[in-house]
Amino acid sequence: MKDEKDTKPEESITPLIDRKQAIKKAGYIALSSATMMMLLSKPTNAPAASPASLPLW
């Protein structure tokens, strides 16, 4: 009969990442959030970038 307390603690711990991988992930997160903030900060530029309407014949 096995209890839940008998499981090895190594099986339940998620693998740790090293410093280089952590810095890389933090860089990707910073880049994506900076891009999102830049896109959301100026909502008036989006309609200005749309093409002009076609002239009516």
JOQUIRA-V483403 format. One line per field, one symbol per residue. psi: psi as a letter, one per 30 degrees, with the letter a starting at -180 (. if undefined). A space follows every 50 residues. Layout:
psi = ???
This chain:
psi = kklffflkffffkkkllleeeeeeeeeeeeeeeeeeeeeffifffefffl lllkkk.
